[in-house]
Amino acid sequence: MGGTIIPGPSQIKNSAGSVAGIFLEKNVSKKTKVSFGVNYKEFNTSNLVGQKNDTTGVLSGAFYYDYYSRNSIARKQYNNNFKFIELPLSIKVQLVDNKNFPVFWSGGITLSQLVKSNALQFDASSGIYYKDNSLLNKPHLGFSTGLSTTLFQNRKFEMQFGPYFQYSASQLANQ
């Protein structure tokens, strides 16, 4: 029995990302603050794809164009880009009351909306990569926690630094 073996998708690698935002904080007690803000977040991944084909076709009843084959010849790196607008809300509690280096714990939730992406999807039955952002989940829910200390406190603008962890409870795509 003969048949065509279609290779699976290539390995996805993480790339650089960035976050920029504005936050407002409100003291609710001597050692507790609530903050909210707005962020712009961008992150990237990369994977290997085959040659680009500038034609259209039909896949699962939907039209696609500019698809990439998944072949072993002439493979190149493709950069997937994801851009989000976020609304974070968090609580911050002071754990160490030191005038020079106060230590805070923070925890919160973030509502995000995917606003733009150039990500490729992989179709296992045909072995091609194609663009279809309708397969991506647009709204996302995330949770965060971290420890921080404050520099330049008691000035108009303070700077905080320390380890921070954010987890997205939503999947970027269903499949």
C-alpha positions as CSV (number, residue, x, y, z in Angstrom):
1,M,0.0,0.0,0.0
2,G,1.3,3.4,-1.0
3,G,0.4,6.7,0.4
4,T,1.5,10.2,0.9
5,I,3.0,11.0,4.3
6,I,2.2,14.6,5.2
7,P,4.7,16.0,7.9
8,G,3.2,17.6,11.0
9,P,3.7,21.3,11.9
10,S,7.2,22.5,12.7
11,Q,8.2,23.3,16.2
12,I,7.1,26.7,17.4
13,K,9.7,28.8,19.1
14,N,9.1,31.8,21.4
15,S,10.5,35.2,20.3
16,A,10.8,38.6,22.0
17,G,7.8,40.5,23.1
18,S,7.0,43.8,24.8
19,V,4.4,45.5,27.1
20,A,3.8,49.2,27.6
21,G,1.1,50.6,29.8
22,I,-0.2,53.2,32.1
23,F,-1.5,52.5,35.7
24,L,-3.3,54.4,38.3
25,E,-3.0,53.4,42.0
26,K,-5.3,54.2,44.9
27,N,-4.5,53.6,48.5
28,V,-7.3,51.7,50.3
29,S,-5.3,51.4,53.6
30,K,-1.8,52.2,54.9
31,K,-0.4,49.0,53.4
32,T,-2.8,48.1,50.6
33,K,-3.2,49.7,47.1
34,V,-5.5,48.9,44.2
35,S,-4.3,49.6,40.7
36,F,-5.9,49.6,37.3
37,G,-4.7,50.6,33.9
38,V,-4.4,49.9,30.2
39,N,-1.6,48.0,28.4
40,Y,-0.5,47.3,24.8
41,K,1.1,43.9,24.7
42,E,2.8,42.3,21.7
43,F,4.4,38.8,21.6
44,N,5.9,36.8,18.8
45,T,6.7,33.2,17.9
46,S,8.5,31.7,15.0
47,N,8.4,28.4,13.1
48,L,9.7,26.9,9.8
49,V,7.4,26.9,6.8
50,G,7.9,26.0,3.1
51,Q,7.6,28.2,0.1
52,K,4.8,30.8,-0.2
53,N,2.2,30.1,-2.8
54,D,0.3,33.3,-4.0
55,T,-2.8,31.4,-5.0
56,T,-6.2,30.9,-3.5
57,G,-7.9,27.7,-2.5
58,V,-10.7,26.2,-0.3
59,L,-10.0,24.5,3.0
60,S,-12.9,23.2,5.2
61,G,-15.4,25.3,3.2
62,A,-13.4,28.6,3.7
63,F,-11.2,30.4,1.2
64,Y,-7.6,31.0,1.9
65,Y,-4.8,32.8,0.0
66,D,-1.1,33.2,0.3
67,Y,-0.5,29.8,1.8
68,Y,2.8,28.1,2.7
69,S,3.6,24.5,2.0
70,R,5.2,22.3,4.7
71,N,8.0,20.8,2.7
72,S,11.6,20.0,3.5
73,I,13.0,22.1,0.6
74,A,13.4,25.8,0.8
75,R,12.2,26.1,4.4
76,K,12.3,29.5,6.0
77,Q,11.5,31.1,9.3
78,Y,8.1,32.7,9.6
79,N,7.4,35.2,12.5
80,N,3.9,35.0,14.0
81,N,2.9,38.3,15.7
82,F,0.1,38.8,18.3
83,K,-1.1,42.3,19.5
84,F,-3.3,42.8,22.5
85,I,-5.0,45.6,24.4
86,E,-5.3,44.8,28.1
87,L,-7.2,46.1,31.1
88,P,-5.4,44.9,34.2
89,L,-6.8,45.2,37.8
90,S,-4.6,44.3,40.8
91,I,-4.2,44.6,44.5
92,K,-0.8,45.3,46.1
93,V,0.0,44.6,49.7
94,Q,3.2,45.9,51.5
95,L,5.0,43.0,53.1
96,V,8.1,44.7,54.4
97,D,7.9,48.2,55.8
98,N,11.4,49.5,55.0
99,K,11.7,53.2,54.1
100,N,14.5,52.5,51.5
101,F,13.3,49.3,50.0
102,P,9.7,48.4,50.8
103,V,8.6,45.0,49.5
104,F,5.2,44.4,47.9
105,W,3.2,41.4,46.8
106,S,0.7,41.9,44.1
107,G,-2.0,39.8,42.5
108,G,-4.6,40.5,39.9
109,I,-6.7,39.7,36.8
110,T,-6.4,41.0,33.3
111,L,-9.0,41.2,30.5
112,S,-7.3,41.2,27.1
113,Q,-8.5,41.5,23.5
114,L,-6.5,40.3,20.5
115,V,-6.6,43.2,18.1
116,K,-4.2,42.0,15.3
117,S,-2.3,39.0,14.3
118,N,-0.5,37.6,11.2
119,A,-0.3,34.1,12.6
120,L,-0.4,31.0,10.4
121,Q,-2.6,28.0,11.0
122,F,-1.5,24.5,10.1
123,D,-3.9,22.1,8.3
124,A,-2.8,18.5,9.0
125,S,-4.8,17.0,6.2
126,S,-3.2,19.0,3.4
127,G,0.1,19.9,5.1
128,I,-0.1,23.6,4.5
129,Y,0.1,26.8,6.6
130,Y,-2.5,29.5,5.9
131,K,-3.8,32.7,7.5
132,D,-7.2,32.6,9.1
133,N,-7.6,34.9,12.2
134,S,-11.2,33.7,12.7
135,L,-9.7,30.6,14.3
136,L,-8.0,32.7,17.0
137,N,-9.8,33.5,20.3
138,K,-10.1,37.3,20.6
139,P,-11.0,37.8,24.3
140,H,-8.7,36.5,27.0
141,L,-8.6,36.3,30.8
142,G,-5.3,36.3,32.7
143,F,-4.0,36.1,36.2
144,S,-0.9,37.7,37.6
145,T,1.3,37.8,40.8
146,G,4.6,39.2,41.7
147,L,7.0,40.7,44.2
148,S,8.4,44.2,43.9
149,T,10.3,47.0,45.5
150,T,10.1,50.7,44.9
151,L,12.8,53.1,43.7
152,F,12.4,56.9,43.9
153,Q,9.6,56.7,46.3
154,N,8.0,59.9,47.7
155,R,8.6,61.5,44.3
156,K,6.1,62.4,41.6
157,F,6.9,59.2,39.6
158,E,8.0,56.0,41.3
159,M,9.6,53.0,39.6
160,Q,9.0,49.4,40.7
161,F,10.9,46.3,39.8
162,G,10.9,42.7,40.7
163,P,9.8,39.2,39.5
164,Y,6.3,39.1,37.9
165,F,4.4,36.1,36.6
166,Q,1.3,36.2,34.3
167,Y,-0.8,33.3,33.3
168,S,-3.4,33.3,30.5
169,A,-6.4,31.1,31.4
170,S,-7.6,31.4,27.8
171,Q,-6.2,29.5,24.8
172,L,-5.0,31.5,21.8
173,A,-6.8,29.1,19.5
174,N,-9.1,26.1,20.0
175,Q,-7.1,23.7,17.8
